[in-house]
Every structure is written in C-alpha cells, then in structure tokens.
Amino acid sequence: MTKTKTRRYYHERIFYLLTLCIAFFIPVYDKLLPWLVSLLVLNWLVEGRYVKTIPRLLREKRRLRVISFALIYLLYLVGMLYSSNLDYGWFDLEVKAPLLDCLLPQVPLCCSILP
C-alpha cells in the first residue's frame, strides 16, 4: 500500500467505526452523539480530501441542501456573539443539536462515496 492509500484506508475505517458508534449510541446514550459527530467531521477535515470533494458536493442539489441546512446551525452559533441572554442561547443550541446529529454524518458520507 502506498502512503496515500494507507492514509485513506485508515480514514475510511475511522469513518466506519464512528458511524457505527453513532448508530449504536442513538438509543443508548444520546449525550455522546454531538461528540461523535464532531469526531466524524474532524476526521473528514483531517483526511484532506474535502478540497477535491467540495466542488462535487456543490454540483448536486440534494447534497447542497444537506450542507446548507446544516449551515443554519452555524448561523445560530454566530448569533451567540450578539445574544444578551447566553443561558437561553446555549439551551436553544442544545435543543437544536439533534439537527446536526442527523445531517452532518451525511456530509462525510457523501464525500467518502465520491471517487
């Protein structure tokens, strides 16, 4: 195996294991899900293939909708800078976190499937 194939293999394995953990912990311990999703996205970013796959993601409308819907949560985070009631703001973000649990695993999945 070459270095890039070995690296890609490990990232695919990490992606697979994290996806299995997410599927297992959804009914068991939902407090762990945001951390697992964060690790999944971090693995995708560290993998480095996102530079090649983002233009491909933006070409397909279904995947573009998933990304744009997930960016709404990012806007909520930015809105926390202007919030005067931080306690309610963090509570509101915690309530909206299940949106990320459903959507963000699909973004790396879309990228991993792409050649």
MODASUL-V41989 format. One record per residue. N is the residue number from 0. SS is DSSP state (@ for helix, = for strand, . for the rest). PHI is phi as a letter, one per 40 degrees, with the letter a starting at -180 (NA if undefined). Layout:
<<N/SS/PHI> <N/SS/PHI>>
//
This chain:
<<0/./NA> <1/./c> <2/@/c> <3/@/c> <4/@/c> <5/@/c> <6/@/c> <7/@/c> <8/@/d> <9/@/c> <10/@/c> <11/@/c> <12/@/c> <13/@/c> <14/@/d> <15/@/c> <16/@/c> <17/@/c> <18/@/c> <19/@/c> <20/@/c> <21/@/c> <22/@/c> <23/@/c> <24/@/c> <25/@/d> <26/@/c> <27/@/c> <28/./a> <29/@/c> <30/@/c> <31/@/c> <32/@/d> <33/@/d> <34/@/c> <35/@/c> <36/@/c> <37/@/c> <38/@/c> <39/@/c> <40/@/c> <41/@/c> <42/@/c> <43/@/c> <44/@/c> <45/@/c> <46/@/d> <47/./g> <48/./c> <49/@/c> <50/@/c> <51/@/c> <52/@/c> <53/@/c> <54/@/c> <55/@/c> <56/@/c> <57/@/c> <58/@/c> <59/./c> <60/@/c> <61/@/c> <62/@/c> <63/@/c> <64/@/c> <65/@/c> <66/@/c> <67/@/c> <68/@/c> <69/@/c> <70/@/c> <71/@/d> <72/@/c> <73/@/c> <74/@/c> <75/@/c> <76/@/c> <77/@/c> <78/@/c> <79/@/c> <80/@/c> <81/@/b> <82/./c> <83/./c> <84/./b> <85/@/c> <86/@/c> <87/@/c> <88/@/c> <89/@/c> <90/@/c> <91/@/c> <92/@/c> <93/@/c> <94/@/c> <95/@/c> <96/@/d> <97/@/d> <98/@/d> <99/@/c> <100/@/c> <101/@/c> <102/@/c> <103/@/c> <104/@/c> <105/@/c> <106/@/c> <107/@/c> <108/@/c> <109/@/c> <110/@/c> <111/@/c> <112/@/c> <113/./c> <114/./c>>
//
